[in-house]
Amino acid sequence: MTETLHPQVASLLARYRRELRDTQPSDVLDARLARLVAAGKEVLPVRRSPMRRASFWAAAAGLAAVAIITGILIGMRLERGTPARVSQQESALPADFSLWPTDSVALQIPAEYSAQGTLVAVDPNAHSTGKRYWIDVVVSNDGTVRIDRIVPAETTHKGVPDGITLQTP
């Protein structure tokens, strides 16, 4: 601690010191302590009987059962009640929409190697000096995209391997 106290802290400590000096023992507290010492008995906590403990747990289990049954009945009433309103966002989805990839679309994208050594999509009608490739991309209805294969554009038979292999994780 520092040698000098903040003035407000020093005034609070002085007030606390005065109040502690003026404090006197309570006669009531002294009498209670004397009675406990004279009795010589230990003060034990009150123990509940096993029957009382079992009735507490039985009441708790009964209350839980009532709460569960009430929840089931409310859920059944809501389920059998009027049909829930469909939001605009849900109604805009097609009827055959699925969260799992059931439909896929294959696309062919022309590409060339860039100066950085990566394949870059190019305009199929533009002339270029680099070697062109076709990238077969599959897009599923869940939004996933995967590259199926890469073939040189000069080959007459698509799907002929050209030495390019895809790395899968």
trRosetta pair geometry for C-beta under 8 A, 3 or more apart (Angstrom, degrees):
i j d omega theta_ij theta_ji phi_ij phi_ji
2 5 7.5 155 82 -79 96 42
5 9 4.9 -119 172 87 109 113
5 10 4.4 136 92 -63 123 93
5 13 7.2 -29 159 9 168 141
6 9 4.3 79 62 10 92 109
6 10 6.8 -164 84 -11 44 86
7 10 5.7 -55 -145 36 31 113
7 11 6.5 29 158 -18 65 104
8 11 5.9 -53 -148 36 32 108
8 12 6.5 31 153 -17 64 106
9 12 5.7 -55 -149 38 32 111
9 13 6.3 33 153 -19 66 106
10 13 5.8 -54 -147 37 30 111
10 14 6.5 33 154 -21 64 105
11 14 5.7 -52 -148 34 33 113
11 15 6.5 34 153 -18 64 103
12 15 5.8 -53 -149 36 33 111
12 16 6.3 34 152 -20 65 107
13 16 5.5 -53 -145 37 33 113
13 17 6.3 38 153 -23 65 104
14 17 5.6 -51 -148 34 31 114
14 18 6.6 32 153 -18 63 104
15 18 5.8 -55 -152 35 32 111
15 19 6.4 28 154 -16 66 107
16 19 5.8 -56 -147 38 31 109
16 20 6.4 31 155 -19 65 106
17 20 5.9 -56 -148 36 28 110
17 21 6.5 29 154 -20 63 107
18 21 5.7 -58 -151 35 31 112
18 22 6.4 21 155 -13 66 110
19 22 5.8 -59 -144 41 32 107
19 23 6.6 47 153 -41 64 99
20 23 5.7 -41 -151 10 34 119
25 29 6.9 -120 -179 68 83 115
25 30 6.0 69 148 -52 120 116
26 29 4.1 76 76 10 110 107
26 30 6.6 -176 91 -9 58 84
27 30 5.6 -55 -147 38 33 113
27 31 6.3 35 154 -22 66 105
28 31 5.8 -54 -151 33 30 111
28 32 6.6 29 152 -18 63 105
29 32 5.8 -52 -149 35 34 111
29 33 6.4 32 154 -17 66 106
30 33 5.9 -57 -148 37 31 110
30 34 6.3 32 154 -21 65 107
31 34 5.7 -54 -147 35 31 112
31 35 6.5 33 154 -20 65 104
32 35 5.9 -54 -151 34 31 111
32 36 6.6 28 154 -17 64 106
33 36 5.9 -56 -149 37 32 110
33 37 6.3 28 156 -16 67 108
34 37 5.9 -58 -146 39 30 108
34 38 6.1 28 157 -18 66 110
35 38 5.8 -58 -143 39 28 109
35 39 6.2 30 158 -24 64 107
36 39 5.9 -53 -146 31 28 111
36 43 7.5 -36 -140 -41 114 118
37 40 7.4 29 170 -67 37 56
44 47 7.8 -30 143 -24 111 96
48 52 4.7 -114 -180 82 104 126
48 53 5.3 123 111 -55 122 90
49 52 4.7 94 58 5 82 102
49 53 7.1 -149 94 -5 43 87
50 53 5.5 -55 -147 38 36 113
50 54 6.2 36 155 -19 68 106
51 54 5.8 -54 -147 37 31 110
51 55 6.4 30 154 -19 64 106
52 55 5.8 -53 -147 36 31 110
52 56 6.6 38 151 -24 62 101
53 56 5.7 -50 -155 28 33 114
53 57 6.8 24 153 -10 64 104
54 57 5.9 -57 -149 41 34 106
54 58 6.2 37 152 -21 67 107
55 58 5.5 -51 -142 38 34 114
55 59 6.3 37 156 -21 65 103
56 59 5.9 -57 -153 35 28 109
56 60 6.5 26 151 -18 64 107
57 60 5.5 -51 -145 37 36 113
57 61 6.3 36 155 -19 67 104
58 61 5.8 -53 -146 37 31 109
58 62 6.3 32 154 -19 64 106
59 62 5.7 -54 -146 37 31 112
59 63 6.3 32 155 -19 65 106
60 63 5.8 -54 -148 36 30 110
60 64 6.4 31 153 -19 64 106
61 64 5.6 -54 -148 36 32 112
61 65 6.4 34 153 -21 65 104
62 65 5.7 -53 -148 34 32 112
62 66 6.5 33 153 -19 65 103
63 66 5.7 -52 -149 35 33 112
63 67 6.4 33 152 -19 65 105
64 67 5.7 -54 -149 36 33 112
64 68 6.4 32 154 -19 66 105
65 68 5.8 -54 -147 36 32 110
65 69 6.3 29 157 -16 66 107
66 69 5.9 -57 -145 40 29 109
66 70 6.2 32 155 -21 64 108
67 70 5.7 -54 -146 36 29 112
67 71 6.4 30 155 -19 63 106
68 71 5.7 -56 -151 36 31 112
68 72 6.5 30 153 -18 65 105
69 72 5.7 -53 -148 36 33 111
69 73 6.3 31 155 -17 66 106
70 73 5.9 -56 -147 38 30 109
70 74 6.3 29 156 -17 65 107
71 74 5.9 -55 -144 38 29 109
71 75 6.2 29 156 -18 64 109
72 75 5.7 -58 -149 39 29 112
72 76 6.3 29 155 -19 66 105
73 76 5.7 -52 -145 35 32 110
73 77 6.3 31 156 -19 64 106
74 77 5.8 -55 -148 37 31 111
74 78 6.4 29 154 -17 65 107
75 78 5.8 -56 -146 38 31 109
75 79 6.1 30 156 -21 65 109
76 79 5.7 -56 -144 37 30 111
76 80 6.1 14 162 -5 67 111
77 80 6.3 -64 -141 46 26 99
77 81 6.0 43 154 -45 62 107
78 81 5.5 -46 -144 15 29 122
86 90 5.1 -118 -173 85 89 121
86 91 5.0 104 128 -60 119 98
87 90 4.9 91 58 10 81 100
87 91 7.0 -155 92 -4 40 90
88 91 5.7 -60 -142 41 32 108
88 92 6.3 39 157 -31 66 104
89 92 6.0 -51 -152 23 29 114
89 93 7.8 34 150 -26 56 97
90 93 6.1 -48 -166 16 41 113
93 97 4.5 -58 171 0 110 160
94 97 5.0 131 64 -42 75 93
97 141 7.5 -161 -140 162 60 125
98 101 7.9 -174 98 -67 110 9
98 102 5.1 46 56 2 149 124
98 141 6.5 68 56 100 85 131
98 142 7.4 -60 102 -70 76 92
99 142 6.2 64 179 -115 41 109
100 142 6.3 -36 -160 -62 12 135
101 104 6.5 38 178 -68 108 96
101 140 3.5 -16 -135 179 119 143
101 141 6.0 150 -131 43 57 73
101 142 4.6 -88 -67 9 76 114
101 144 6.1 -56 -72 35 136 119
102 141 6.2 -28 48 36 70 131
103 140 7.0 137 84 -158 48 63
103 141 4.5 58 58 -33 91 125
104 138 5.2 7 178 -177 126 102
104 139 6.6 155 -158 79 71 39
104 140 4.7 -36 -98 -98 87 67
104 141 7.2 -108 -74 -18 44 74
105 138 7.2 158 78 -154 39 55
105 139 5.1 -17 60 61 92 93
106 136 6.1 -10 -170 -171 106 95
106 137 7.2 150 -158 79 54 44
106 138 5.2 -25 -99 -98 72 75
106 139 8.0 175 -86 19 24 69
106 148 6.8 -11 -132 -9 108 151
107 136 7.4 155 80 -155 44 47
107 137 4.7 -19 63 64 96 97
107 138 7.8 178 19 -82 71 27
107 139 6.7 30 -5 -5 113 108
108 134 5.1 -15 -167 -169 106 109
108 135 7.1 146 -157 70 51 45
108 136 5.8 -22 -99 -97 73 64
108 137 7.7 171 -88 19 22 77
109 121 5.2 -51 169 -118 120 109
109 134 7.3 136 65 -160 38 56
109 135 4.7 -26 63 61 93 100
109 137 5.9 26 -3 -5 116 121
110 121 6.9 95 78 -155 55 65
110 122 5.5 -70 111 63 100 84
110 123 7.7 -16 73 107 127 15
110 124 4.6 134 4 -93 144 81
110 132 5.7 -17 -166 -168 101 117
110 133 7.4 142 -158 76 53 43
110 134 6.3 -36 -97 -99 56 61
110 135 7.8 165 -101 14 7 82
110 153 6.3 36 -131 -88 97 138
111 119 4.4 44 150 177 137 101
111 120 6.0 157 -156 73 90 29
111 121 5.2 -53 -94 -92 86 42
111 122 6.2 134 -124 5 30 87
111 132 7.1 137 72 -158 36 66
111 133 5.1 -32 68 67 88 93
111 134 7.7 138 21 -110 83 14
111 135 5.2 35 -1 -17 130 117
111 150 7.8 -56 55 -138 129 109
112 119 7.2 159 82 -146 17 64
112 120 6.2 -29 65 59 68 83
112 122 5.1 29 4 -24 104 139
112 128 5.8 -100 -71 139 159 158
112 130 4.2 95 -166 94 125 133
112 131 6.8 145 -135 75 83 44
112 132 5.6 -49 -80 -100 87 60
112 133 7.2 152 -88 16 37 82
113 117 6.4 -13 -170 -141 107 33
113 118 7.1 147 -147 74 64 21
113 119 6.2 -46 -91 -91 54 54
113 120 7.5 88 -155 13 13 85
113 130 5.9 -150 48 -173 78 136
113 131 7.0 26 8 57 105 88
114 117 7.0 -53 72 13 72 19
114 118 5.4 -8 36 59 109 73
114 119 7.6 153 -5 -126 85 7
114 120 4.5 65 -49 -14 112 130
119 133 6.5 -60 -132 57 125 134
119 135 6.7 123 146 -64 145 133
119 150 7.2 -110 -88 -131 166 142
121 135 7.7 -87 -90 32 84 133
122 126 6.4 -110 164 59 103 118
122 128 6.4 -13 175 -43 160 152
122 132 7.3 -101 52 -119 134 101
123 126 4.0 74 76 -4 112 112
128 132 6.8 114 64 -64 125 103
131 152 6.7 -47 172 -136 108 102
131 153 7.9 168 171 30 64 96
131 154 7.7 -65 -152 -13 86 118
132 152 7.2 99 88 -166 57 62
132 153 3.7 -19 104 17 105 140
132 154 7.3 123 59 -34 90 77
133 150 5.3 13 168 -178 132 95
133 151 6.6 155 -161 80 80 31
133 152 5.7 -59 -106 -107 71 39
133 153 5.9 -136 -95 -29 13 86
133 162 7.8 -142 -118 55 106 155
133 164 7.5 16 -131 9 147 164
134 150 7.2 167 82 -154 49 49
134 151 5.1 -12 56 62 98 86
134 152 7.7 29 12 109 81 11
134 153 5.5 120 -36 -88 86 74
134 158 6.5 -44 68 -130 151 110
135 147 6.1 -53 -174 -140 103 107
135 149 7.9 -172 -150 95 46 40
135 150 5.3 -12 -105 -105 70 83
136 147 7.1 107 78 -169 59 61
136 148 4.1 -56 106 61 109 111
136 149 5.0 21 37 49 120 73
136 150 7.5 -146 18 -72 75 37
136 151 7.5 38 -19 4 105 100
137 145 6.2 -6 -176 -170 107 98
137 146 7.3 160 -156 83 62 36
137 147 5.8 -38 -102 -105 69 58
137 148 6.9 -169 -95 3 14 88
138 145 7.3 158 82 -154 50 49
138 146 5.3 -15 59 62 97 86
138 147 7.9 159 17 -109 78 10
138 148 5.1 83 -22 -50 108 111
139 143 8.0 -26 -170 -147 88 23
139 144 7.6 168 -151 88 48 46
139 145 5.3 -12 -103 -104 75 80
140 143 7.1 -34 79 33 79 23
140 144 4.8 9 40 56 115 90
140 145 7.8 -150 15 -73 75 36
140 146 8.0 31 -17 6 104 99
147 150 7.0 4 170 -49 122 93
147 166 6.0 -178 95 -115 115 144
149 159 6.7 53 102 -119 159 62
149 166 7.4 -120 -113 -19 44 126
150 162 7.6 -87 112 46 81 115
150 164 4.9 -58 85 103 120 138
150 166 7.1 133 1 -59 106 99
151 155 6.2 -84 164 44 107 133
151 158 5.4 133 79 -154 162 66
151 159 6.0 -55 -78 -51 149 19
151 160 6.3 97 -146 51 117 61
151 161 7.8 -93 -109 -103 85 25
151 162 6.2 130 -145 -10 51 118
152 155 5.1 99 76 -13 94 101
152 160 7.8 -45 37 76 93 99
152 162 4.7 122 -23 -89 103 156
155 158 6.9 139 95 -84 108 38
155 160 5.0 -145 -174 45 156 126
155 162 7.4 -136 -33 -70 137 114
157 160 5.0 82 89 -37 100 114
161 164 7.8 -161 -167 44 73 61
